[in-house]
Amino acid sequence: MVVKAETKQENNVEDMINKLVSAGHVALDALDGFDQEKIDHIVHQMAMEALDHHMELAKLAVEETGRGVVEDKAVKNIYASEYIWHSIKNDKTVGIIKDDKERQLVTVAEPLGVIAGITPVTNPTSTTIFKSLLAVKTRNPIIFAFHPQAQKCSVAAAKIVLKAAVEAGAPENIIQWIETPSLEATTGLINNDGVASVLATGGPGMVKAAYSTGKPALGVGPGNGPVYIEKTANIKRAVNDILLSKTFDNGMICASENSAVIDDEIFDAVTAEFKAHNAFFVAKKDQKALRDAMFDPKRGGVKGPIPGMSAYDIAKMAGITVPKETKILVTEISEVGPQELLSAEKLCPVLSIYHAKGQDNAFELCDALLHFGGLGHTAAIQSEDDDVIMKFGIQMKASRVIVNTPSALGGIGNMYNEMIPSLTLGTGSWGKNSISHNVSSFDLINVKTIAKRRNNMQWVKLPKVYFEKTSVRYLEDMEDINKVMLITGPSMVKYGYADIVVNELKRRPNGDKIQYEIFSDIEPDPSTNTVTRGLNQIREFQPDTIIALGGGSPLDAAKAMWLFYEHPESSFFGAKQKFLDIRKRTYKLECANKAKFVAIPTTSGTGSEVTPFAVITDSDTHVKYPLADYALTPDVAIVDSQFIQTVPKKTIAESGLDVLAHATESFVSALASDYTRPLSMQAAKLVFDNLEASYNGDAHAREEMHNASTLAGMAFGNAFLGINHSVAHKLGGEFGLAHGLCIAITYPHIIRYNASEPQKFQAWPKYEYFRANKDYADLARYVGVNGSTDEELIEGLIQKFIKLAHAVGIKLSLKANGVKKADFDKAIDNGMAELAYEDQCTTANPKEPLIADLKQIMIDDFDGKGVEK
């Protein structure tokens, strides 16, 4: 009876696999008639949909697997959507991809066939997204065998990209998966005659099985990557990089540093820097307990629960008492090999360190570590000596040699270097792989890559700016104006400011022929419905020039109308999507070609006249979304102080403090540069020197505040903002409070938070190490704060801000501004802090916040903790 039951079960599994493969071949046949344009459209929609669900999938992955960090898995999901799409979107993968007329060579691309995809428990959702995009881009149907411990979240990811693909025109069976995971089912899938190739990411046994099928396979090998911290290294940056790498998703990326080999000359300085950033050094007497807790002595690898576990929980499992804020565990050892399991791959925030007696000894240790489970994968070096870097790169048997970069993020490519972005990293013949590079093409040679850290190309993009009182007269001379749509608010019409603009247009040589229309139905915090109404009028009128006159709301609404007028195919859904790098965003907005855009601000606050940002509220959800793209940057900004002399005092106060936040956040931003910081500093000083006088009616002070607003806009338009705005956007949208008020309430808490030691470092190549505390202190000195330490200066800056806010009538708590405790608690429980984390402004903050941190900041905002008595 047992034999019959087993036979029946085997037949059921075989039948199930055959049905999946057969359906895959139906999809393969249908794809044969698809051209490049159709394939690219399908893959783009998949990337967009995966991007839109990045946080949901991250939470599902952590919830199901019990591994890693939600925020980091969210970044991985964005990376698998944004960076992969950006890398492959222009690849020719269908039909004739090269036609060399001179040599008469035509290159034609054909799909491999039905692919089997194996995914790991460590990166389940991001790997599913990544492999789905690659498979469909090359017209290969894919059938997944998900890791049993990550089945639910992996299926969720697959369903999201499949739904997007089918809705975009793909065959229904282009992405499939085994519903009930088992070793038998996976083995049956990869060995099925109808499967052409295997994309295997997982444990060594599964990868070996994939290569044993007798068909082409792309797999990965284990990583036990060392990092050599050479005596010339930038110590602050090196330690920052390693901590960032080891704490990112709790160290589960296989390219992360497992051991650090440190030159004798800097050993003490390096270990001191680690300790300064909450790295806990495990005592010799506790190493056995740590080793026993982490490793299976029979297999030699880490025990099942260890990958993705936090340093604190690992220490607790080992019976070692460490502070709650511990980032990583560090253990100094001297041996490499099975006799010292702490020298093996760890997949968690535990770092072994070695005291190297010279360069030769360091190279020997790194080579030994690679030979102990890491051959062919990744090695890293932190050094300022190019000769040493090249020597190291040539000698190490690793397919990736990562230079002056967090190895985890450097290894997957394109965030810190110019390697191909990928979540499947080949290890070449050294690691028993068929490829030695990041998966993106198919060949059987080893390719060694020495990838030096590179800073992102910095940039400053600004419109033409005309300033001084009555500078609106530029409209008389501006070229090629015939049909003008004036976008403004009702008060601008009521108080005659719209007439000033119209009269200036009539002074033009063609003034008697100028056609113009006015759209003035714009409310505070403009909504998508308002944008649609204005857009309909613009489309009917067909202007060659759009002039936006007003505060941030009319300017932002006009930008959105301009965008959709220029490119009707654009979508709000795409425009609102978050990105890590504005130049690589998944949804790219095209530049204008129908109408010029002129911005004339009438409040001194948003800086919208010189920025690529527009904040629009979704009429359905009431959530504020900051749209960001250089296509939204005005062509001309006219900063004319005659338009601000009658601004209400409340608006002056709130918008002025918003300017100060723009200046402050752009100064400490991870993207700040030598070009933006002077603008930030001068803007901040102008606010402190003039806001109170402007509030009390001083005309010159109001002109200075108008200049400060534009200067701050220039700064944050290029350096971006941070979580002061992320939090304020959500508070304002939830409770109907003015944006500037929410900014002011949050400002002190953000400075105190950002100036403290980060739990999560910000990932941006130019931001070499955490320095927000130093930046705040420098800004404080510039605006006249006295103090003998950074801490005194930072607190002095906060107190100077509080004094200024009170002087202009601002109460710095939510409860003092009418927010009810019950309403606040409900909003917090409904994920308001998570929405703030997802806000676009979060990505440039000088340290990566946790959702729990943002929640606590909001709680402090409610009470005015440490700010209001």
PyMOL commands that set and color helices and strands:
alter all, ss='L'
color gray80, all
select helices_A, chain A and resi 2-31+36-52+54-65+70-88+124-137+148-167+183-191+204-211+235-251+264-276+284-294+311-318+341-343+359-371+386-395+407-412+429-431+471-477+490-494+497-506+528-541+552-566+572-575+582-584+608-610+630-632+641-643+649-668+677-695+699-719+723-735+739-754+772-782+790-807+815-817+821-829+832-838+840-844+851-863
alter helices_A, ss='H'
color red, helices_A
select strands_A, chain A and resi 95-100+105-109+115-118+142-145+175-177+197-200+217-219+226-229+259-263+279-281+328-332+350-356+376-382+398-403+449-452+464-467+483-488+515-519+545-550+596-601+613-617+624-628+636-639
alter strands_A, ss='S'
color yellow, strands_A
deselect
rebuild
show_as cartoon
